[in-house]
């Protein structure tokens, strides 16, 4: 089957649209590409190469195909979201007469809450980095510890995504005013406060550690703009941040799986539990819709039981 059929051309146009015109992040564009590559490959196997030949049944059959291959409810929902965007684009480009995917709903699965640390667990995680004592002779391993401490404090203080953390430049932070500018999805910027603990950790890293890491650059020119550098003097990668979080979790003996988004989830949940309104948290997280933020309004089993015992007249 020709790789230059109408379906392939439309997919290529769609990916260029979300990448260049909408300016979505590289990770989002990659996810859309992966989902639609599989979808279009399945359609070609069914001998469908024209977008106008796709029916609602085809979309439903593809979701059933994913189900038969063990895809989780979350994976199926994400794939269907990509398919919806693709078909809406096809309609806007007049490649089809109507959006045959519109009536296909995401399969319902077990409701899952995000991984969240307690306030005590976050404190243990942030305090477990063995930073060097003030005034000690600084070397590269010490600089790495200062960086790790600053990175963890910054991520919890701002609720940033891992891509936003590694993308933060020196001119994006003002520690005197205690604010940071983050570049989120769709290249949307937002200002977020940076708390006292994070400012202190960031100040020490920038004053004592970052220049040592910048000086480690050998085969490449040192990274002059990024806040968080690796041991080669370059901007940290997302994978490096994952490793920092995992190592901190092990040192703090956190008995649950950790990833950078855990700090973002914990940031939002703790704000809600502390009395922040959902709209404010939405702005701080950079969510386009408040619906996305509302998952953090869940009530923990401990709080639910405590409220029940306090409020119910015959609970005790």
C-alpha positions as CSV (number, residue, x, y, z in Angstrom):
1,X,0.0,0.0,0.0
2,X,1.4,3.4,-1.0
3,X,2.7,5.5,1.9
4,X,1.6,8.6,0.0
5,X,-2.1,7.9,0.2
6,X,-4.6,10.5,1.3
7,X,-4.7,9.2,4.9
8,X,-0.9,9.5,5.2
9,X,-1.0,13.0,3.8
10,X,-3.7,14.1,6.2
11,X,-1.9,12.7,9.2
12,X,1.3,14.5,8.1
13,X,-0.6,17.8,7.8
14,X,-2.2,17.2,11.2
15,X,1.1,16.6,12.9
16,X,2.6,19.7,11.3
17,X,-0.5,21.7,12.4
18,X,-0.2,20.8,16.1
19,X,3.6,21.1,16.1
20,X,4.1,24.4,14.2
21,X,0.7,26.2,14.2
22,X,-0.5,25.2,17.7
23,X,3.0,25.0,19.2
24,X,2.3,21.9,21.3
25,X,5.2,20.5,23.3
26,X,7.5,17.9,21.7
27,X,6.3,15.2,24.1
28,X,2.6,15.9,23.1
29,X,3.4,15.9,19.4
30,X,5.3,12.6,19.9
31,X,2.3,11.1,21.7
32,X,-0.1,12.2,19.0
33,X,2.2,10.8,16.3
34,X,2.5,7.4,18.0
35,X,-1.3,7.1,18.5
36,X,-2.2,8.1,15.0
37,X,0.6,6.0,13.4
38,X,-1.0,2.9,15.0
39,X,-4.6,4.1,14.1
40,X,-3.7,4.8,10.5
41,X,-1.8,1.5,10.1
42,X,-4.8,-0.4,11.4
43,X,-7.0,1.4,8.9
44,X,-4.7,0.6,6.0
45,X,-4.8,-3.1,7.0
46,X,-8.6,-2.8,6.6
47,X,-7.9,-1.3,3.2
48,X,-8.9,2.2,4.1
49,X,-6.7,4.9,2.6
50,X,-9.2,7.7,2.1
51,X,-10.3,9.7,5.2
52,X,-13.8,9.9,3.8
53,X,-14.1,6.1,3.9
54,X,-13.7,6.0,7.7
55,X,-17.0,5.3,9.5
56,X,-18.0,5.4,13.1
57,X,-17.9,1.6,13.1
58,X,-14.3,1.7,12.2
59,X,-13.4,4.0,15.1
60,X,-15.4,1.7,17.5
61,X,-13.7,-1.4,16.1
62,X,-10.3,0.1,16.5
63,X,-11.0,0.9,20.2
64,X,-12.2,-2.7,20.6
65,X,-9.0,-3.8,18.9
66,X,-7.0,-2.0,21.5
67,X,-9.0,-3.6,24.2
68,X,-8.4,-7.1,22.8
69,X,-4.7,-6.3,23.0
70,X,-4.7,-5.5,26.7
71,X,-4.8,-1.7,26.5
72,X,-5.7,0.0,29.8
73,X,-8.8,2.2,30.1
74,X,-6.5,5.2,30.3
75,X,-4.5,4.2,27.2
76,X,-7.7,3.7,25.2
77,X,-9.1,7.1,26.4
78,X,-5.8,8.8,25.3
79,X,-5.9,7.1,21.9
80,X,-9.5,8.1,21.4
81,X,-8.6,11.7,22.4
82,X,-6.0,11.7,19.6
83,X,-8.4,10.2,17.1
84,X,-11.0,12.9,18.0
85,X,-8.5,15.7,17.4
86,X,-7.5,14.0,14.1
87,X,-11.1,13.8,12.8
88,X,-11.9,17.3,13.9
89,X,-8.9,18.5,11.9
90,X,-10.1,16.4,8.9
91,X,-13.5,18.1,9.1
92,X,-11.9,21.6,9.3
93,X,-9.8,20.8,6.3
94,X,-12.9,19.6,4.4
95,X,-11.3,16.2,3.9
96,X,-14.5,14.6,5.3
97,X,-18.2,15.6,5.3
98,X,-18.6,15.0,9.1
99,X,-16.8,13.9,12.2
100,X,-17.5,10.2,12.5
101,X,-15.6,9.9,15.7
102,X,-17.6,12.5,17.6
103,X,-20.2,10.1,19.0
104,X,-17.6,7.5,20.1
105,X,-17.1,7.8,23.8
106,X,-14.0,6.8,25.8
107,X,-14.4,3.5,27.6
108,X,-15.1,3.8,31.3
109,X,-12.5,2.3,33.6
110,X,-11.7,2.2,37.3
111,X,-11.3,5.8,38.6
112,X,-7.8,6.3,39.7
113,X,-6.4,9.2,41.7
114,X,-3.0,10.6,41.1
115,X,-0.1,9.5,43.2
116,X,0.2,11.9,46.0
117,X,2.7,12.2,48.9
118,X,1.6,13.3,52.4
119,X,3.0,16.6,53.7
120,X,5.3,14.6,56.0
121,X,6.5,12.5,53.1
122,X,7.3,15.5,51.0
123,X,9.2,17.0,53.9
124,X,11.3,13.8,54.2
125,X,11.9,13.8,50.5
126,X,13.1,17.4,50.3
127,X,15.2,17.1,53.5
128,X,16.9,13.9,52.5
129,X,19.4,15.4,50.1
130,X,22.8,15.5,52.0
131,X,23.8,19.0,51.0
132,X,27.3,20.2,52.0
133,X,27.6,22.3,55.1
134,X,27.9,26.1,54.6
135,X,31.4,27.2,54.1
136,X,32.9,23.9,53.1
137,X,35.2,23.6,50.1
138,X,32.9,23.1,47.1
139,X,33.5,20.4,44.4
140,X,31.4,18.9,41.6
141,X,29.8,16.2,43.8
142,X,28.8,18.9,46.3
143,X,27.5,21.1,43.4
144,X,25.3,18.1,42.2
145,X,23.8,17.8,45.7
146,X,23.0,21.5,45.8
147,X,21.4,21.2,42.4
148,X,19.3,18.2,43.4
149,X,18.1,20.0,46.5
150,X,17.2,23.1,44.5
151,X,15.5,21.1,41.8
152,X,13.3,19.1,44.2
153,X,12.4,22.3,46.2
154,X,11.6,24.2,43.0
155,X,9.4,21.5,41.6
156,X,7.3,21.2,44.8
157,X,7.2,25.0,45.3
158,X,5.9,25.7,41.8
159,X,4.1,22.5,40.8
160,X,5.9,22.5,37.5
161,X,6.0,19.8,34.9
162,X,9.3,18.1,34.4
163,X,9.6,19.6,31.0
164,X,9.0,23.1,32.5
165,X,11.7,22.4,35.2
166,X,14.4,21.5,32.7
167,X,13.3,24.3,30.4
168,X,13.7,27.0,33.0
169,X,16.3,29.6,32.2
170,X,18.2,32.0,34.5
171,X,16.2,34.9,33.2
172,X,12.9,33.1,34.0
173,X,13.5,33.4,37.8
174,X,13.5,36.3,40.1
175,X,14.4,35.1,43.6
176,X,14.2,38.6,45.0
177,X,10.6,38.8,44.0
178,X,10.2,35.1,44.6
179,X,8.6,34.3,41.2
180,X,9.3,32.1,38.3
181,X,8.1,32.2,34.7
182,X,7.2,28.7,33.4
183,X,6.7,27.8,29.7
184,X,3.9,25.2,29.6
185,X,1.9,23.3,27.0
186,X,1.2,25.2,23.8
187,X,4.1,27.6,24.7
188,X,1.8,29.3,27.2
189,X,3.7,31.3,29.9
190,X,2.6,31.7,33.5
191,X,4.1,33.3,36.6
192,X,4.2,31.2,39.8
193,X,5.4,32.1,43.2
194,X,8.5,30.4,44.6
195,X,8.4,29.7,48.4
196,X,11.0,30.7,51.0
197,X,12.5,27.2,51.2
198,X,12.9,26.8,47.5
199,X,14.3,30.4,47.1
200,X,17.0,29.5,49.8
201,X,17.9,26.3,48.0
202,X,18.0,27.9,44.6
203,X,20.1,30.8,45.8
204,X,22.7,28.6,47.3
205,X,22.8,26.4,44.2
206,X,23.2,29.4,41.9
207,X,25.8,31.1,44.1
208,X,27.9,28.1,44.9
209,X,27.2,25.1,42.6
210,X,26.0,26.0,39.2
211,X,29.3,27.6,38.0
212,X,31.1,24.4,38.9
213,X,28.7,22.3,36.8
214,X,29.0,24.8,33.9
215,X,32.7,24.4,34.0
216,X,32.4,20.6,33.5
217,X,31.6,21.1,29.8
218,X,34.3,19.4,27.7
219,X,33.3,18.6,24.1
220,X,30.5,21.1,23.9
221,X,30.2,24.8,24.8
222,X,28.8,25.1,28.3
223,X,25.1,25.8,28.8
224,X,24.9,29.5,29.7
225,X,21.1,30.0,30.1
226,X,19.6,26.9,31.8
227,X,19.1,26.9,35.5
228,X,19.6,23.2,36.1
229,X,22.7,21.6,34.6
230,X,24.0,18.1,34.5
231,X,27.6,16.9,35.3
232,X,28.7,17.7,31.7
233,X,27.7,21.3,31.9
234,X,24.6,20.9,29.8
235,X,20.9,21.4,30.4
236,X,19.4,18.5,32.4
237,X,17.2,16.0,30.6
238,X,13.8,14.8,31.7
239,X,15.4,11.3,32.4
240,X,18.0,12.9,34.7
241,X,15.2,14.5,36.7
242,X,13.5,11.2,37.0
243,X,16.7,9.8,38.4
244,X,17.0,12.6,41.0
245,X,13.5,12.0,42.2
246,X,13.9,8.3,42.4
247,X,17.2,8.5,44.3
248,X,15.7,11.0,46.7
249,X,12.7,8.6,47.3
250,X,15.1,5.8,48.1
251,X,17.0,7.9,50.6
252,X,13.8,9.1,52.2
253,X,12.4,5.6,52.4
254,X,9.2,6.5,50.6
255,X,7.4,3.2,50.2
256,X,5.7,4.0,47.0
257,X,6.7,4.6,43.3
258,X,7.9,8.1,42.6
259,X,8.1,10.2,39.4
260,X,8.5,13.9,38.9
261,X,4.8,14.3,38.4
262,X,4.3,13.0,42.0
263,X,5.6,16.4,43.2
264,X,3.2,18.2,40.9
265,X,0.2,16.1,42.1
266,X,1.3,16.6,45.8
267,X,1.6,20.4,45.2
268,X,-1.9,20.7,43.9
269,X,-3.5,18.4,46.5
270,X,-1.8,20.1,49.4
271,X,-3.0,23.5,48.1
272,X,-6.6,22.3,47.9
273,X,-6.4,20.7,51.3
274,X,-4.9,24.0,52.6
275,X,-8.0,25.9,51.4
276,X,-6.9,27.1,48.0
277,X,-9.8,27.3,45.5
278,X,-9.7,25.2,42.3
279,X,-9.5,28.2,40.0
280,X,-6.3,29.4,41.6
281,X,-4.7,25.9,41.5
282,X,-5.8,25.7,37.8
283,X,-3.8,28.9,37.1
284,X,-0.8,27.7,39.0
285,X,-0.7,24.4,37.2
286,X,-1.3,25.9,33.8
287,X,-4.3,23.7,33.1
288,X,-6.4,24.9,30.1
289,X,-9.6,23.6,31.8
290,X,-10.7,23.6,35.4
291,X,-12.1,20.1,34.8
292,X,-8.5,18.8,34.7
293,X,-7.7,20.4,38.0
294,X,-10.8,19.0,39.8
295,X,-9.2,15.6,40.2
296,X,-7.2,17.2,43.0
297,X,-10.4,17.9,45.0
298,X,-10.6,14.2,46.0
299,X,-10.9,13.5,49.7
300,X,-8.4,11.2,51.2
301,X,-9.8,8.2,53.1
302,X,-8.2,9.5,56.3
303,X,-9.9,12.9,56.0
304,X,-13.2,11.3,55.0
305,X,-13.2,9.2,58.1
306,X,-12.2,12.1,60.3
307,X,-14.9,14.3,59.0
308,X,-17.5,11.5,59.4
309,X,-16.5,10.9,63.0
310,X,-16.6,14.6,63.7
311,X,-19.8,15.5,61.9
312,X,-22.2,12.4,62.2
313,X,-24.3,12.6,65.3
314,X,-24.2,8.9,65.9
315,X,-20.7,8.2,64.7
316,X,-19.2,7.7,68.2
